[in-house]
C-alpha cells in the first residue's frame, strides 16, 4: 500500500497503472559520496521526476529512499493512462541522463510499470485531495523495477497489451517474482512508435459517395461547382473513396486532374499543382520538356490557356523559361507573382471547365505549404461560378493550421465529410473481397481491424502465413512484420529508400547504400513498394513513415547525408532538407542556397520559409546574417517596409564581418529613406560609408552615394545631391556594375532637372532607359521612364509625357512592384493634372494613394493628396481640397519641408477661405524659398501663387510671381513654365484692359501654343480672359 495523506474520504475499484523508478547503483554511490551531496542530488532528482509525472497527468504517491512511486488513472482517469505511464518512463530516463550524480556521471534509472485493478482510497485535508492505491499491480511494478537493468523499463503483460500499438518492446521471457505464485512475463520497452494505417478496396461509404455525386451532378447540369473536403484518420479510406469519386466523374464526362501533397522527399515538379496541371493538359510530369511545351502550346492554341497566362502556367509546370519571360518574372515582387500566378491557374481551370466539367482532386492537404493553400482558395473561388469541383482529403488530426485559409474555404460552397470506421459487416465484406482464406480467419481480422480498412488489409496479408498470434494490433507492427521477412540486405535497402523519400530510383538506392545488388524485385514482392512509371514508391505514406521510424537516428543521419551528396546541386531544396535531417552543420548554408534558388524560380513564399528554417538552424553568425539579408530583400520586394527594416536590424546584429555590417546598414538606410526617417537613414549611411571606405568596397560605395543623393534630393539640397550621384556613377563604373550605373545616372538626371538642365537631364534618363531595355531590367526601367515623362512635360510636350508614364504604369502593374507602381502612379497623376485631364487623374490618385499608404511611402502620399486637391479645386470643392492640402502639409512637416513645403503653402493659399489666410499661406511659402528646397517646389510655389492671385484678381501679385518664376528659370527656361508665365501676364493685361487688340491676338496665339503643348490646365483662365475682351464668346475648344 502507498499513502499520500491522513484523512480518508472514499474508496473505489478502478483500472490504474503503477510506476516505480529507482536510481541504479544508488547504494554504491552513497558509500562513495558525502551524505549532504547525496541529499542534494536526491532533491534535484525528486523535483525532476515529479515534474515529469505531473506533466503527463499522473500523481506521485510516495518517495522511498532513491525511488519514486507514481500512479496513473487514479484519482482521475484520462482514457489513455497506460500510454501516459510509458511516456513518463521514457522521459524519466531522458531527464535522468541529463542530471549528474555526486561524481559527475549521468544518472541511470531502472523502472517497472504494471496495469490492473486497484482499490483507490481518496484522502485529503486542507482542501487538497490525494489518494492511496492497493492491489497486485503495485507490488508487481515494484518487482519489475528490481528486475530492470540500468537504463531499462520493464512492463507487465497486461500493460503491454494496452500499449503494444504505441511501443516497441522486447519479450524478456518469464520471471519468478517474490509474492507471485506463477511466473510473470515481462517486456522491456525499447522505444515509442507511431500507429500506421492505410486504405484498401472500396466497400461501404455509399452515403458519402452519393453526397459527392450530387455535387458533381449539380456542377454538370447547373454549371455551379463546390469544394469537397474529406477528412478522417490516417488509413480510414479517404484515398479509396476519392478514387471511386474520380471514376464516377470520369464516366460522367468530367476532366479529372489529380495531385497529391507530399510531406518530404518530393521535388518541385512532383508538387500537387504541377501534377494537376500536367494531368489537365493530358501529359505527365515525367514526360520530357519538349512534350510538356507542346501540350502547353496546344492548350494556348485551343484558348484553354490564355496567352497572357501561358508564362505563369509554364512557371507552375517548372519549365525552363526564355530569357525575356524570366526577366519579367524577376522584375515582379513575390506578392505580385503569386497573385498573377494564382489568377492564371484559376482561370485555366475555369476555361477548361467551359468545355467539360472538371473534378480536381488533391490528396493529403494536411501537408500543404502556405503557397498551395493560397492556390486552392483561388481555385475554390472559381468553382463557385464554374462547373468545377475541388475535392481534397486531409487527416482529421492534421488539418491545415492556417486559420485564414479555413475561413476562406468556409466562404465557398462546400461539402465537408468526416469519415468514420467501417461497420463490422462492411469489414467482413471487404475481407472476403481481399482474401480467399476461411471465414474464421477473415472474421478475426475484421474484428481486430475495428473498421479501419488499412488495418484490415495488412492483417489479411499477414494472415497468409497462418501465424495469427504474430500479427500485432497496429499498422506499424504489421509493416514491421512484413519488413522482417526480408533479408538483411533487403531491409537495409528499404530503410535507405525511406530516407530518400516517398518516391525513389533504384540507381539512387544503390548509390547511397553502396550495395551493388538490385533489391527492387524482392521489395516489390513484399508489397511494401510498387512501381510508378520509371520510379518506385512506397505503397502508402504511412508505410514509408513506419519503415523510416525503424532506424536508429545515427543511421538516419548518415543516410540523409549520403542522399544530400547524391543530390548535389540538382535540387537545392531537397539537399537542404536532407542535410537538415542529417543534423549536418552545413544545413543552414544549404537552406540559404535553396532560398536563393527559390527566388530565382519565382517561389517567394517558399524562399521565405527556407530562409526562416535556415535561420533557425544557423550557428555561424555569418550565415545567419546572409539569411537575414535575404529575408529582408524578400520583404522589401513585397513592399513590407516595416518588416524589412526589422529584419535589416537583425542582420546588423548578426553581421560577422564589416562587409556584412555595411550591407545590413545599406538595407536599413534604404528602408528609412522610403519611410521618410531621413536622419536615421543618413546615420546608417554614415556608418556604412566608413566601413565601405576602409574595405575599398566600390559597389557598396556606389550604393551609399546613390542613397545619400536621394535623401539630399528630398531635402532640397540639389548641389549636394548632384555631387553624391556623380560619386555613385564613378564607383559604379569602377565596380563594373551596370545596375548601379543606371541608378547613379537616374539620380544625376533628377539633380540636372532640378538645376534646370533639361536637355542634360533628358539625356541621362534616356541613357538609363536604354541600359535597362538592353538588359530587360523592367523594374529599373519604370522609374527612369517616368522621369523621361517629366522631362517631356517640362519641355511642353505633355501628350508625349502622358504616353511615356502610362507605359511605365503598365509595366509596373505587370511586375507587381509596389514601389514602382507608386512612383508611376504619382507621375501619371501629376502630368494628367497639368494636362487638365482631371477625370482621368482622380482614379489614378486614389489607387496610388492607397498603395503609398500600404507601403508607408509618405512623400508620395503627399504627392497624391496634392493632385487630388487640384482636382477638387477645379471642381469647386474648396473644403475637400483644403483638407487634403493640410494632410499633405503634415506629412511634409514630418519628413522635411525642403521637398515640397513651399508649393504646399501656395496650394493652401488657393484653398484659403479669406484674403488674410491666403496672404499668410503665401508668406510662409515664400519664407521657405530662402532655405534649401527643390527646384520643383520653387516652380510649383510660383505657379500656384499665380493661380491664387489670378483667382482673386490681385494683378500686381500675379505679375510679381510671374517675374520671380521667370528669373528663377533665367539660366535655362522651361517651355512648360514659360507658357504659364505668358498666360499670367496676358490674363493680367486683359483684366486691366491694356492694349485690348494686341492682348486678344496674343491670347489666341498663347491658346494655340497651350493646346499644342497639351497643357489643358492653363486653358480655363485663357478662355475666361478671351471672353472678357472679345465681342463674342471664346471658342470652347479644350485640349484632348
N, C-alpha and C positions, 0 to 999 in steps of 0.2 A: 504493500500500500504506500502511496505517496501523498503527502498532505501539504496544503498551501494556506490554511487559515484555521481559526479556532471555533467559530460559531457555525453549527450545522444548520443548513436551510432545507435541502431536499436531496433525494436520491432517485436515480433512474437508470435503466439499462439502455445502452446505445452502442452503436459502432464507433470505434475510435482507433487512432493509430498512435502508438507509443514509440518514443525515440530516446535512446541513451547514447551519449557521446562522451568519450573518455580520452584524456591525453595519453599518448603512447609513451612507455618508458618513464612514467612520472616518478615512480619510486626511486629509480636510479638517479634521476635528475635531482630529486630532493636530497639524496645522500651527498651529492657533489656541490650543492648550492647553499647559499645563505638563506635562512628562513624568511627574512624580510624580502629578499629578492623573489623568492618563490611566491610569497603572498601578493606582492605587487603584480607578478606575472598572472596569477590566478584572477586578480581583479580585472585586468585587461581582457583575459580570456572569457570570463563570465559576461562582461559587458558586451563583447563582440558577439558571442553565441546567442545571448538573449535578444540582441537586436535582430539577428538573422531570423530567429524563431518568430518574433513578433511581426516582422515584415511579411512572413508567409502565413500569418493568421493563426499560429499556434500559441501555446502558453507554457512557459517554464514552470514546472511544479516543484522542482527540487534541485538543490546542489548537494552533491555528495563527494566531498574531497576534491578530486580533479574531474568529476563527472557532472554532466548536466542531464536532467530528465525533462522531457517535454511531451506534450500531448496535443494531438490534432483531432478535431471533431468533438471536443469537449472543452469547455461547456457549450461552445457554439459550433455547429456544423457548417461546412461550406459547400458540400456536394462533391468536392474533389480533394478531400483531406489526405488520402494516401499519396496522391501526387504532390501535395504541398510538403508532406513529410520527406519524401525522397528528394525533392528540390532543395529543401532545407539542408539535408545531409551533404549534398554536393557543395552548396555554398559554404557550409561549415568547414569542409576540407579546404576550400579556396581561401577563406578568411584565415584559417589557422596557418596555412603555408606562408601567409604574409606577415605573421607575427613571430617574433623571436623568443626563444626560451631564455633561461638565465645565462646560457653560454653563447647566445647569439645565433643559434641554429633555428631554422623554421620549425614551428610546432607541427606535429603529426597526430592525427586522431584515429581512433577506431570506433565505429558506430554500429549500433544494432537497431533495427526497426521491425515492429510487428503490428499486425492489424487483427482486430477481432472484437468480440463483445466484451464490454466492461460495465461495471456499475459505477456511476458517477455520483459523487456526493458534492453538492454545491454548498460552499460555506462563505461567510463574509462578515465584515464588521466595518463600521465607519463609512457605510455607503459603498464599499468596494466588495466585489464578488470574486471568489476564487473557487477552486474545486480540487477534489482528490479523486483518483480512479483506482479501482481494484479489479483484478481479473488476470487471467492467464497470460495475456499479451504483455503485461508489464514485466513479469518475470522472464518471458521469452525474449523480449527486446534486450533486457539486461544480459541474458546468457549469450545472445548473438553478438553483443558488443564485446564480450570477453573473447569470443572465438575469432573476431575480426582481426586481421593483421593491420599494422600501421598503414594509414592511408586508405583503408578499405571500409566499405559499408556492406554489412550482411543484412538481408531482409528475409522475412518468413515466406513460406509457400503461399499463404493466404494473401499477403501483401503483394507478392509478385503477380498473382493472378489479376489483381486490381490495376497494377501499373505496367503490365507487360507490353501494353501498346505504347508506352512512353519511354521505356528504358531498355538499354542493352544490359543484360545481366548474365553472369556465368553460374552454371549449376555447380555448387560446391559439394554436392552429394549429401548423404545423410550423416547427422551428428547425434551422438548420445549426449544429451544435456541433463545436468543435475535437476531433479524435480520433474522430469518428463518421462513417462513410462515407456514411450516408443521413440525411436529415432526421429529426428526432425530434419526436414530438407531445408537447406539454406541456399540463398542466391547472393552472389556478390555483384553489386551494382558497378557497371563499367562506365556508362555514360547515359545522358538523355538522348532521345532521338525523336524524330517527327513522325506524326501519323500521315500516311500517304494514301491517296485514293485515286481512282481512275474511272473512266466511263467504258461502257460496253454496248452490246446490241440494243436496238430500240424496242422497248416493251413498255406499255403503260403511257403515261403523260398525254392521254387523249384530250383532257380538258385544256391543258396548256397549248397543245397543238391546235385545237380548234380556235382558241383565243387569237393566236398569232395568225392563223389562216384568215380570220375575219379582218384583221388589219391589212393583210395582203390583198384580200378581195376588195376592200374599200379603196385601196390605192389604185388597183387595176380599173375599177369601174368609175370611181368618182374623181380620181386624179389627185387625191389628197393623202399624203403618207403620214408616217408617225415614227416614233422611236420605240424600240422594244428592248428592254433590259432584263436579261435572265440572270438571276442571282442564286447562288447556292453554295454549299460547302464543296470543297475540292473533291472531285470524283463522283459527285451526285448525279451526273448525267447531263450537264449543260451542253457539252460539245455534241453529244449524241442527238439531243433534241434539236440543236442548231443544224446538224447535218440533215435531219429529216425535214426541217423547215426549208432548207435550201433545195432539197429535192422537189418538194411540193411547188415552190416558187418557180423553179426551172420548168416544170411541166405546165405551169400556167403562163408561160411566156415571159417571165422575168429574166433580166440580166442579173447574174448573181456573182458580183465580185466579192472576193474573200481576203481577209487579212488576219494576222494573229500578232499579239504583242508578246515579246519575249523579255524575260527578266534579265537575261545575261547571255553573252556569247553569240549575239546576232549582229551582223554588220548592218550598216545603214540601209543597204539595198534590200535586206530581208525585213525591214520595218513594215508596220501594218499599212501605212499609206502607199508607199511604192508598190507593195504586193497587190493592194486593192486596185490601184490604177492600172497596173500591168494586166490584171485579170479583166478589167473593163475593156482594155484595148486588145484582148484576146491573144496576149503573149505571156511569156513567163520571164521573171527576172533572171533566170538562168540563161536566157537567150543572149546572143551577142549584141553589141552596141548597134550594129547595122540593122538587125531585126527590130530592136526597140525603136530606133529612129524612124524606120519605115512605118511601124504601127502608129507612131505619133503623127507622122505626116499624113497618113491615111485619115486619121481622126480629124486633123485640121481641114483636109480636103472635103470631108463629109460634114464639116462645121459642127462636129461634136465637141471639138476643142476650138475655141476662138483663137484667131491669130495672135491677139494681144495677150492671151493666156498661155500660149504654147511655151514661152520661155519659162514660166513658173512650173508648168507641168513637167517640162524636161528636167528642171532642177529637182522636183519631187521624185522623179524617176532615177535621180543620181546619174544622169547622162553628162558626158563631157560637154561643156558649153563653149560656143565660139567666143573669141576674144571680146567682141563688141557686147554680146549678151552678158558676159561675165563682168565687164566694166560697168554696165548698167546696174547689175545687182550689187556690185561693190559700192556704188555711189549711194545706195539706199541705206537708210537706218534699219536696224534689226526689226523695229516695230513695223516700219513700212513694208519691208519684205514679207514679214509674217502676214500682215493684213492682205496684201495683194495676192500672196500665195494661197491663203485661205479662200479668198474670193474666187480665184481661178479654179481651185479644187471643187468648191461647192457648185460653181457654175458648170463645170464639166459634167458632174453627175446630173445636174438639172437638165442639161441639154441631152445627155444620154437618155434620161427618163422621158424626154419628149418623143423618143422613138419607141422604146419599150419600157415598161415599169422596171424599177431597179430595186433589188434587195441587196443591201450592203451588210455583210456580216463581219464583225471584228470581235475576236475572242480574247479573253483574259485581259480586260482593260484595267484590272486592279494593278497591273504593272505599267500602265500607260504613263509616259512622261507628260509634263505640262503642255508641251507643244502639240502632242496628239490629242489631248483633251480639248484644246482650243480648236483644232481642226474638226473634231467630232461635233462640237457645238455648231460650227459653221455649216456642216452637212445637215445636222438636225434641224436648224432653222430653215434650210432649203426644203427639207422633207415636208414641212407644214403646207407648202404651196405646190408641191410636185408629187407625182406618183413614185416617191422614194420611201422605202422602209429601211431605217438604220437599226439593225439588230446587233446587240452586244451581249457578251457574257462577262460576269465578274464573280469572284468569290465573295461569299457573304462576309467572311472575316477579313477581306482585303479590299473593300471598296475604295475607289479613288478618294483621297483625303482632301481634294480641292473643293472647298465649300462653295466657291463661286461657280465652279463647274456644275455641281449638283443643283444649285439654284437655277442656273441657266437651263439645265436639262428639264427641270420641272416646268419651265415656262413653255416647253414644246409639247405638242400632242404626244402622249406616251402611254405605254403599257409596261408595267413592271411585274415580273413573275418571280416568285421565290420558290425554288424547287425544294421539295421535301423528299424523304426516302420513299422508295417503292413499297407497296404493301407486300406481305409475305406471299400472297398468291401470285403477284406480279414477279416477285423474285424467283418463285418456283418456275413460272413460265420462262423467264429469262435463262434460268439454269438448264431447263430441258432444251432450249434453243441452242445453247452453247456447248452442251456435252451429252454424250450418249451413255453415261455411267448410270448405275442403278439409282432408283428413286431414293433409297435411304441416304446415299451419298449426296445426291442433289438437294434433298430436303435439309440435311445437316448444313450444307454450305449456305443454302438460302437463309436458314435460321441465324447462322453465325454472321452472315453479311449484314443483317439488320437493315435491309432496304437500300444499302449502298451498292450501286452497280459495279464500281471498281473493286470493292472488297470481294464481291461475288465472283467477278471474272478471275481474279488471282487465286481465290480459294479453289475454283474449279480447275485451274491449271495445276495447282499444287496437288490436288487430289488424284491426279492421274498416276502418281507414284504410289497410291494406296497407303500412304503414310499420313493419315489424318491427324494423328497426335502431334506430328512435327510442324503442322501449319500454325503459325502464330496468329493471334486475332487482330492484327493490324496490317495495313498495306505495306508498311515499311518492313515488317517481318517477312511478309510474303515475297517481296522483292529481294530481300537479303537471302531468303531460302533459294530462290531461283539463281541468284548470283553465286551462291556457294556450290552449286552443281557444276560450275565452270572450273576449268583447270586454273592453276595459279597464274599462268601467263595470260589466260583469257580474262580473269578477274582484274588483273593489273591493267590490262588494255581497256577494259570497260571503265575502270576508275579514271584512268587518264582521259578517256573520251569525255567523261562528265566534267572534267576541268576545262576542256576546250569549249564546251557549250552544248546546247540542245542539238545542234547540227554539227557534223564533223566529217572530215575526209580521212580515208584510210591512210593516205600518204602522210597527213599531218600526225596521225596517231603513231605511226611507226617512227616518225622523226623525233617526237618528244619523248618516247619511251626508249628509243634506241634498240627496239626489238624488230628485227627484220621480218619476223613471221607475220603474215596477214591473218588476223583472227576474225575477219569480217563475217565469214560464213558461220562460224560457231556462234558468234554473237547474234546473228540474225536468227539462227535456230533456237536460241534461248528465248525469243520473243520479247526481249528487253529493248531491242532496237529494231528498226525497219529501214528499208531503202526508200530514199526520197530523191528521185532523179539520179544525179551523179553523186549525191551525198548520202550519208547515213544519219539517222536521227533517232533519239530515244522515243519509245512508243508513247510516252506521256511525260509531261513536265515533272510530275511527282516521282516517276521512276528515276528521272535524271537527278532530282534533288536527293532521293534516298541513297543512290549509289555515291553521289558526291559526299554525302554525310558519313559514309563508312570509313573514310580515310583519316589518318592522323593529320593533324594540322601541319606538321613538319613536311609530310609528303605532299599535301595540297600546295603548300608554299613553293616547294621545289618544282612541282609540275607547272604551276602558274608562271613561274619564272621561265621555264622552258618554252611554254606557249608564247610568252611575250617575245622571246628571242626569235621564235619561228615567224611571228607576225612581222617583226621588224617595222619598217616604215609604211607597210601596205595599208594598215588601218590604225592610225594613231589612237583612236578612242579605245578600241579593243586592247591595244597594247597597254595603255594606261590602266584599264580596268584589271588586266591580269597582273600587272606589277603591283597594283593596289592590294589584290588578294594575296599576292606573294609576300606582302609586308616589306617590299623592296624599298630602300631609301630613295631610289630614283623615281618612285611613282609620282611624286609631286611634280617633278620636272616633266614627266611624261604627260601629265594632265595639262600642263602649260602648253606643250606642243599640240596636244589634242584640241585644246580650246582655240588655239590659233588656226588649226585646221578647220574647226567648226566655223570660225569667222569667214575663212576663205570659201567655204562651201555654203555660206548663207544659212547657217543654223545658229542664229544668235542666242536663242534660249538655251540650246544645248551647250553652247560655248560658255554661257554664264554658269550653268550647272557644273561643267567640267572645271572651270576656274575655281569655283567655290569648293569643290571636292579637293582639288589640288591644294588650295589654301588650308583646308582642314588637316591635310597630311604633312604639309611642308614644315621641315625643321630647319632648313637652310634659309636664313633671312633674305639672302639674295633672290632665291626662287620665290619666296613669299612676296617680295617686293614686285617681281615681274608679274606674278599672278594678279596682284592688286592693281598694277598699272594697266594690265589688260582688261580687268574688270571695269576700271574707271573709263577706259576707252569705249567699252560696250555701252556703258550707261550714258556717256556723253553723246554717242551716236543716236541713242534713242531719245535724247532731249531731257533726260532726268538729271538736271544740273545739280540740285542739292545732293542727291545720292552720289553723283560723280565727284563732287567736292569732298564728301566724307571719305570716299574710297581713296582719293588722292592724298588726303591727310594720313590715312592708314599706310599708304605706300611710302610716304615720307618717314613715318615711324619705323617701317620695316627695312628701309634702304640700308644696304650693307656697304655700298661704295659711294663715293662722291658723285660719280656719274649717275647712279640711280637717284641720289638725292636731287641732283639737278633736274632730271626728267620728272620726278614727282612734283617739284616746285613749279615746273612749267605747267603740269596738269592743273595744279591748284590755281595758278595765275590765270590760265585760260578760263576756268570756271568763274573766278571772281570778276574777270573782265566782262563776261556776259551778264552776270547778275548785277553789275554796277557797283560792286565793292572795290572802288578804284585804289584806295590806299592799301588795302590788303593785297590787291594784285601787284601793285608796284613793289611792295615789301617782298613778296615772294620772288618777283623777278630780280630784285637786287641780290638776294641770296643765291638764286640760280646763276646770275651773271658772274658772281665771284667764283663759283665752282667751275663754270664753263671756261672762264678765263684761265684759271690755274691749270686746267687739264687740256687746254687748247682744243676744246670741243667745238669745231666750226659749225657743225649742223645745229647744235643746241644754241650757239651764239646767234645764228641767224633767226631761230625761232624766238629767242628772248628779245632781240631788237624789233622783230616784227610785232610781237605782242605789246611791247612798250610803245611803239609808234602808234598802234591802235588806241592805246589809252591816252596818249598825248593828243591825238586827234579828237577824242571825245571831250577832252578838257578845253579844246580850242587853241592849243599851243601848236600851230601848224608848222612853224620852222623846226621845232624840236621833233615833230612827227616826221617831217621830210628827212631830217638827218638820220633818225633811227632806221627808216626804211632803206636809205642808201647803205647804211652799215649792214642791214639784213641782206640786201642784194649782194653785197661784196662777199659776205660769209657763205651765202648760198652757192655762189659760183665757186668759191674755194672748196666747199664740201662736195661739189658736183651733184647738187640736189635740184633738179628741175622743179620739184614741188615747192621747195622753199623759195626758189627764184620767182615762181608765179605769185606766191604770197607777197613777197617783197615788192615786186612790180605793182601789184594791186594796191598795196598801201601807199607806195610812192605816187601812184595815179591819183589817189584820194587827196594827198597833200598838194600835188600840182594843180588839181582842180580848185582846191581851196585858195591857192595862191593866185588864181586867175589865169593859169597857164592852160587854157582849154585845149589847145592843139596837142601839147605835150601829154596832157592827161589822157586824151582820147587815144593817142598812140600807145601809151603804157597799157591801157586796158585792152586795146585790140591785140597787143602782143600777148597779154595774158590769155585771152580767149583763144588765140591761135595755138599757143603751147598746150592748152587744155584739150582743144579739139584734136590735136595731133596724137595725144596720148589717151584720149577718151576719159579724161578726168571730169566727168559730168558735175560732180559735187563742187569742184573748184571753179568750174566754168560759170556756174549760175550767178554768183555774186559779181563776178567781173563783167558778165553780160549786162547785169543791172547797171553797173557803173557806165558802160558804154551808152546805155539808155539815158542816164543823167547827162552825159556829155552831149548827146544829141538834143536833149531838152534845152540845155543852156545855149546850144547852137541855134535855137529856134526851129528845130525840126521835130516837133512833138509827135506827129503821126508816126514817124520812124521810131521815135523813142518808145512809144506805146507798144509797137510791134516787137521791139527788142526785149522789153521787160516782160511782155506777155509770153514770149518764148521761154524766158527764164522761169516763169511761173509753171509752165507746162513741164519743164524738166524737173523742177523742184517737186511737183506733185508726183511725177513718175518715180523719183528716187525715194520719196517719203522723208527726206531730210528736213526735220522740223526747223532748225535754224535757217536753212537755205530758203524754206518756204516763207518764213517770217520776213527775211530781207527782200525776197522777191515781191511779196505782197505789199510791203511798205513802199517799194519803188513804184509799183503799178498804181497804188493809191495816190501817191504824191503827184505823179505825172498826169494821171486821169483828172485830178482836181484842177491842176493848172490848165489842162486841155478843156476844162469846162464840161467834162462828161461825168456829171455828178451822180446820175442814176447808176452808172457802171461802177463808180468809185465806192458807193456806200456798202454794197455786199462784200467787196474786197476788204474794206476797212474792218467790218465786223468779223469776218473769218480770220483775218490777220491778227486782230486784237485778241481773239480767243487763243490763238496759237502762242502769241507773245506772252500772255499771262500763264499759259500752260508750262512754258519753259523758263519763266522768270526773266525774260528779256525786257527789262523795264524801259530802256531808251527807245526801243521800237514800240513798246506800248504807248509811250508818249507821242510818237510819230503818228500812230493810228488815231489816237484821240484828237490830235490837231487836224488831221484830214477830215475826220467826222465832223469836227466843229465847223470847218469850212463849208462842208455840205449843208449843215443845219443853218449857218448864217445865210447862205444863198437861198435857202428855203424859207427864210424869215423866222426860224426857230431860235431866237436870240438866247433865251434862257437855257435851252438844251446845250447850245454852243458854249455858253459861259461855264456850265458845269463841267463839260469835257475839257475846256481850257484850264480851269482850276485844277483838275485832276492831273493834267499834263505838267502844270507848274509844280505841283507837289513832287512828282517824280523827278523833275529837273533839280529841285532843291535838294533832293536826296542823293542824286547821282552826279551833280555838277552842272552849274548854270552856264558854263562855257560852251556846251554843246548846242543848246537851242534856247537858252534863257531869254535873251533879248527878243527873239522872234515871238516867243510865247507871250511876253508882256505886250507886244504890239498887237497880237491877236486879241488879247484881253481888252485892249482899247477898242477894238471893233465891236466887242460884245458888251461894252460898258453901258450901264443904264443911264448915265448922265455925263455932262461935259467935264465935271470935276474928276470923276472916276477915270474917264478917258485920258485926261491930261496927266493924272498921277501914274497910270499904267505906262504911258509913253515916256514919262520922265524916268521911271525905274528901268525901263528897257534901254533908254539912251545911256544911263549910267553904266550899264553892263558893257556897253561898247568900248568903254575906256579900259576894260580889263581883257585878258586873253580870252578870245572866243573864236569860234569857227566862222569862216567867211560866209558860209551859207546862213548862219544866224544873223550876220550883218545884212546880207542881201534880203533875207526874209523880214527882218525888222523894218527896213525902209519900205519894202513893198507893202507890208501890212499897214504900216503907218500912213502910206499914201492912200490905201483903201479907207482907213478910218477917217482921215481928214477929208477925202472926197465925199464920203457919205454925209459928212456934217458941213460940207461947203466951206471948210476952213482953207481957202485957196492959198494964202501965204504959207501955211504949214505944208500944204501939198507940194508947193514949189521948193520949199526948204528940203524936204525929204528927197525930192527928185534930184536936186543939186548934190545932196550928200551921197546918194546912190551912184550918181554919175562920177563923182570924184573918187569914190571907192573903187570903181572899175577903170580908172584912168589908164592903168598900165596895159590892160588887155580887156576891152569892153566885151561883155557877154551879150550876144544878139538878143537873147530872150529877155534879159533885164533892160536892155536898151529900148526895146519895144514898150515896156511898161513905163519907162521914163518919158518917152514921146507921148504916150497916152496921158500921163498925168499933166503934162504941160498943155496939151491941146484941149483936154477937158476943162482945165482952168481957164484957158483963153476963151473957150466957148461960153463958159458961165459968166465971164466978165464982159462978153460982147466985143472982144478985141479982134479987129480986122476980120469980120464975120465971113467974108467971101473966101479969103485965103485959109482961114481956120477950117471952114467947111471942106475945102478941097484937100487940105492936109489930113483931116479926119477920115475922108474917104480913102485916101492913099494908105493911111495907117490901118484902116479896117481891112483893106485888101492884104496888107502885109501880115496882119494878125491872123487872118484866115489862112494864108499860105503857110504860116508857121504852125497852125493848129492850136493857137493859144486862145481857146474858146472862153476862158475865164475872164479875159480882158474885154470881151465884146459888149457886155451889159452897159458899162459906163460910156463906151464909144457910141453905141446906139442911142443912149439917152441924150448925149451931147448933141448928136446929129438931129435928134428930134426937137431939141430946144431951138436950134438955129436954122432949121430947114423950113421951107414953105410947106412941105408935106412930110408925112411920117417917114422915118428912115426905113430902109429895107430890113426886114426881119431875118435875113439870111444868117444862119448860125454855122459855126464850124461843126462839121460832122465827124 
